[in-house]
Amino acid sequence: MSKSSTEQLESKHLRNSMFFSLLFCALIVFIHILPIKGCHGIYPREFTKLWGLLTSTFLHANWQHLWSNIGPLYLFMAGLFYYFPNRVLIVTAAGIILVNISVWISGHAGCHIGASGLIYFFAAYLVTMAFFKRQRNLAAFTLIIVFLYGSMIWGIFPTKENISWESHLFGALWGIVAGIYFKKDKVWADTPEPTPKKDNQDIDESELKIINNEEYIYYNNHSTTSMFKTSTDIDNWLNYKEIKYNFEESESSKTDKTNNNSNGQ
């Protein structure tokens, strides 16, 4: 793959990461605009309101609460989508379910709402993955996380009564666990591109396969098209092989005769 093609692919992947993260955040803003009355979040240890395990992440108390979460949520989700696109759905779902269940089991009394638990989950997951992968771009991204949101660490402590610090704590803990569990995942930027076979390399007949009997030939073990495009190229190549074989056979015969003459003398 050429440099320009790689840059185009990376640019498209970056745009997709930003776009789908924006959609997720837009959904949360849209839900906040709806005239929803009451608190439909997590009520710890109350079996009559278990639906809050699924809804609490998407609900916020007021606009200030919402805007304080939207920025880091967008940044971390875009980073997750960019570096680990194959894990976006499962990591997001795991973050919501694991954190909310943990809060339901051990959270303090009240109604817990907000996306902050998921934010802490994303942040801890990305930092943990950066620790294991040692990938330059991912490490730079995590440094941005630490620089902009390093003060988040204080959110895991019970500093204020109206703050669900349990969501922050369990989000960070489960994010670390998820990072350890998926530590063998490849970073998207490190995924190798298929290497095409060079034209000057010797090609064995067994590697060739004719598609539709004449027009195109592909290597069986390579995704790239060979240098032979038409049947004329094939004939020329086969003739070259035959001439090369006859020449080598002739040279071998001359060598044998020379050796025999030497032995006779």
C-alpha positions as CSV (number, residue, x, y, z in Angstrom):
1,M,0.0,0.0,0.0
2,S,1.4,3.4,-1.0
3,K,2.0,6.2,1.4
4,S,-0.8,8.3,0.0
5,S,-3.2,5.3,0.3
6,T,-2.1,4.8,3.9
7,E,-2.7,8.4,4.7
8,Q,-6.1,8.4,3.2
9,L,-7.1,5.3,5.1
10,E,-5.8,6.8,8.4
11,S,-7.7,10.0,7.7
12,K,-10.9,8.2,7.0
13,H,-10.5,6.1,10.1
14,L,-9.9,9.2,12.2
15,R,-13.1,10.8,10.8
16,N,-15.1,7.7,11.5
17,S,-13.8,7.7,15.1
18,M,-14.8,11.3,15.6
19,F,-18.2,10.9,13.9
20,F,-19.4,7.9,15.8
21,S,-18.2,9.3,19.1
22,L,-20.1,12.5,18.3
23,L,-23.3,10.4,17.6
24,F,-23.0,8.7,20.9
25,C,-22.6,12.1,22.7
26,A,-25.5,13.6,20.7
27,L,-27.7,10.7,21.8
28,I,-27.0,11.6,25.4
29,V,-27.7,15.3,24.8
30,F,-31.0,14.4,23.0
31,I,-32.1,12.3,25.9
32,H,-31.4,15.2,28.3
33,I,-33.6,17.4,26.2
34,L,-36.6,15.1,26.5
35,P,-39.1,16.0,29.2
36,I,-38.3,13.1,31.5
37,K,-39.6,13.5,35.0
38,G,-38.1,11.9,38.1
39,C,-34.8,10.1,38.5
40,H,-34.5,6.9,36.4
41,G,-31.0,6.0,37.6
42,I,-29.6,3.3,39.9
43,Y,-31.2,2.8,43.3
44,P,-28.7,0.6,45.1
45,R,-30.1,-2.7,46.3
46,E,-33.7,-1.9,45.2
47,F,-35.0,-4.7,43.1
48,T,-38.1,-2.7,41.9
49,K,-36.0,-0.3,39.8
50,L,-33.4,-2.5,38.1
51,W,-34.0,-0.8,34.8
52,G,-31.8,1.9,36.1
53,L,-28.8,-0.3,35.4
54,L,-29.3,0.4,31.7
55,T,-30.6,4.0,31.8
56,S,-28.4,5.7,34.4
57,T,-25.4,6.3,32.1
58,F,-27.5,8.3,29.6
59,L,-29.2,10.6,32.2
60,H,-27.9,13.7,33.9
61,A,-29.2,15.9,36.7
62,N,-28.8,19.3,34.8
63,W,-26.9,21.0,32.0
64,Q,-23.9,21.6,34.1
65,H,-23.7,18.0,35.0
66,L,-24.1,17.0,31.3
67,W,-21.5,19.4,29.9
68,S,-18.9,18.4,32.5
69,N,-19.2,14.8,31.1
70,I,-19.6,15.3,27.4
71,G,-16.1,16.6,26.7
72,P,-14.1,13.8,28.3
73,L,-16.6,11.2,27.1
74,Y,-16.2,12.3,23.5
75,L,-12.4,12.4,23.7
76,F,-12.0,9.0,25.4
77,M,-14.6,7.3,23.1
78,A,-12.9,8.7,20.0
79,G,-9.6,7.4,21.3
80,L,-11.1,4.0,22.0
81,F,-12.7,3.9,18.5
82,Y,-9.4,5.0,16.8
83,Y,-7.0,2.7,18.6
84,F,-9.2,-0.4,19.2
85,P,-12.2,-0.2,16.7
86,N,-13.0,-3.9,17.1
87,R,-13.5,-3.5,20.8
88,V,-15.7,-0.4,20.9
89,L,-19.1,-2.2,21.4
90,I,-18.0,-4.8,23.8
91,V,-15.8,-2.4,25.9
92,T,-18.6,0.2,26.0
93,A,-21.2,-2.4,27.0
94,A,-18.9,-4.0,29.6
95,G,-18.2,-0.6,31.1
96,I,-21.8,0.3,31.4
97,I,-23.0,-3.0,32.8
98,L,-20.1,-3.8,35.1
99,V,-19.9,-0.3,36.7
100,N,-23.6,0.0,37.2
101,I,-24.0,-3.4,38.7
102,S,-21.1,-2.6,41.1
103,V,-22.8,0.6,42.1
104,W,-26.1,-1.1,42.6
105,I,-24.5,-3.6,44.9
106,S,-22.4,-1.3,47.1
107,G,-23.4,2.3,46.3
108,H,-24.7,4.7,48.9
109,A,-28.4,5.4,49.1
110,G,-29.9,7.6,46.5
111,C,-30.3,7.8,42.8
112,H,-27.1,7.5,40.8
113,I,-27.1,9.0,37.2
114,G,-24.4,10.2,34.8
115,A,-21.8,9.0,32.3
116,S,-18.9,9.7,34.7
117,G,-18.5,6.0,35.6
118,L,-18.1,5.1,31.9
119,I,-15.6,8.0,31.5
120,Y,-13.4,6.6,34.3
121,F,-13.7,3.2,32.7
122,F,-12.5,4.4,29.3
123,A,-9.7,6.4,30.8
124,A,-8.4,3.5,32.9
125,Y,-8.8,1.1,30.0
126,L,-6.8,3.3,27.6
127,V,-4.0,4.0,30.1
128,T,-3.7,0.3,30.9
129,M,-3.6,-0.7,27.3
130,A,-0.9,2.0,26.7
131,F,1.1,0.5,29.5
132,F,1.0,-3.0,27.9
133,K,1.3,-2.0,24.2
134,R,4.1,0.6,24.5
135,Q,2.8,2.1,21.3
136,R,4.0,5.7,20.6
137,N,0.8,7.3,19.4
138,L,-1.3,5.6,22.1
139,A,1.2,6.7,24.7
140,A,0.9,10.3,23.5
141,F,-2.9,10.1,23.7
142,T,-2.8,8.8,27.2
143,L,-0.4,11.7,28.2
144,I,-3.1,14.0,26.9
145,I,-5.6,12.2,29.2
146,V,-3.3,12.6,32.2
147,F,-2.6,16.3,31.4
148,L,-6.2,17.3,30.9
149,Y,-8.0,15.1,33.3
150,G,-5.3,14.0,35.8
151,S,-7.4,15.6,38.6
152,M,-10.0,12.9,37.9
153,I,-8.1,10.7,40.3
154,W,-9.6,12.6,43.2
155,G,-13.1,11.6,42.0
156,I,-12.7,8.1,43.3
157,F,-12.8,9.4,46.9
158,P,-16.0,10.4,48.8
159,T,-15.4,14.2,48.8
160,K,-19.0,15.3,48.2
161,E,-22.3,13.8,49.2
162,N,-24.0,14.5,45.8
163,I,-21.3,12.9,43.8
164,S,-21.4,9.2,42.9
165,W,-17.8,8.5,43.7
166,E,-18.6,4.8,43.7
167,S,-19.2,5.1,39.9
168,H,-15.8,6.7,39.5
169,L,-14.0,4.1,41.6
170,F,-15.6,1.1,40.0
171,G,-15.2,2.7,36.5
172,A,-11.4,3.0,37.1
173,L,-11.1,-0.5,38.6
174,W,-13.1,-2.3,35.9
175,G,-11.3,-0.3,33.2
176,I,-8.0,-1.6,34.5
177,V,-9.4,-5.1,34.6
178,A,-10.6,-4.8,31.0
179,G,-7.3,-3.4,29.8
180,I,-5.5,-6.4,31.4
181,Y,-8.0,-8.9,29.8
182,F,-7.7,-7.4,26.3
183,K,-3.9,-6.6,26.6
184,K,-3.1,-8.8,23.6
185,D,-5.3,-6.8,21.3
186,K,-3.4,-5.0,18.5
187,V,-3.5,-1.2,18.2
188,W,-5.1,-0.2,15.0
189,A,-2.1,1.9,13.9
190,D,0.2,-1.2,14.3
191,T,-1.9,-3.5,12.1
192,P,0.5,-4.5,9.3
193,E,-0.4,-4.1,5.7
194,P,0.0,-7.0,3.2
195,T,3.4,-6.8,1.5
196,P,3.2,-7.2,-2.3
197,K,5.6,-9.6,-4.0
198,K,8.2,-7.7,-6.0
199,D,8.3,-8.2,-9.8
200,N,11.9,-9.2,-9.9
201,Q,11.4,-12.1,-7.5
202,D,11.5,-15.6,-9.1
203,I,8.0,-17.0,-9.3
204,D,7.2,-20.7,-9.3
205,E,4.4,-22.0,-11.6
206,S,2.7,-23.6,-8.6
207,E,2.0,-20.1,-7.2
208,L,-0.1,-19.1,-10.2
209,K,-3.8,-19.5,-10.8
210,I,-5.6,-18.4,-13.9
211,I,-8.9,-16.6,-13.2
212,N,-11.6,-16.9,-15.8
213,N,-9.1,-18.9,-17.9
214,E,-7.1,-16.0,-19.3
215,E,-7.2,-12.4,-18.2
216,Y,-5.9,-12.2,-14.6
217,I,-3.4,-14.2,-12.5
218,Y,-3.1,-14.0,-8.8
219,Y,-0.7,-15.5,-6.3
220,N,-2.4,-18.1,-4.2
221,N,-0.8,-16.9,-1.0
222,H,-0.8,-13.1,-1.7
223,S,-3.6,-10.6,-2.0
224,T,-1.8,-8.5,-4.7
225,T,-2.1,-9.0,-8.5
226,S,1.0,-10.4,-10.2
227,M,2.9,-8.7,-13.0
228,F,1.2,-11.0,-15.6
229,K,-2.0,-9.4,-16.9
230,T,-2.6,-11.1,-20.3
231,S,-2.1,-14.5,-21.9
232,T,0.7,-13.0,-24.0
233,D,2.7,-12.2,-20.8
234,I,2.1,-15.8,-19.7
235,D,3.4,-17.3,-22.9
236,N,6.5,-15.1,-22.8
237,W,7.2,-16.0,-19.3
238,L,6.8,-19.8,-20.0
239,N,9.0,-19.5,-23.0
240,Y,11.6,-17.8,-20.9
241,K,11.4,-20.7,-18.4
242,E,11.8,-23.2,-21.2
243,I,14.8,-21.5,-22.7
244,K,16.4,-21.1,-19.2
245,Y,15.8,-24.8,-18.6
246,N,17.3,-25.9,-21.9
247,F,20.3,-23.6,-21.4
248,E,20.9,-25.0,-17.9
249,E,20.6,-28.5,-19.2
250,S,23.1,-27.7,-22.0
251,E,25.6,-26.3,-19.6
252,S,25.2,-29.3,-17.4
253,S,25.9,-31.6,-20.3
254,K,29.0,-29.7,-21.2
255,T,30.3,-29.9,-17.7
256,D,29.7,-33.7,-17.6
257,K,31.6,-34.1,-20.9
258,T,34.5,-32.0,-19.6
259,N,34.7,-34.1,-16.5
260,N,34.6,-37.4,-18.5
261,N,37.4,-36.1,-20.7
262,S,39.5,-35.2,-17.7
263,N,38.9,-38.7,-16.2
264,G,39.9,-40.3,-19.5
265,Q,43.2,-38.5,-19.6
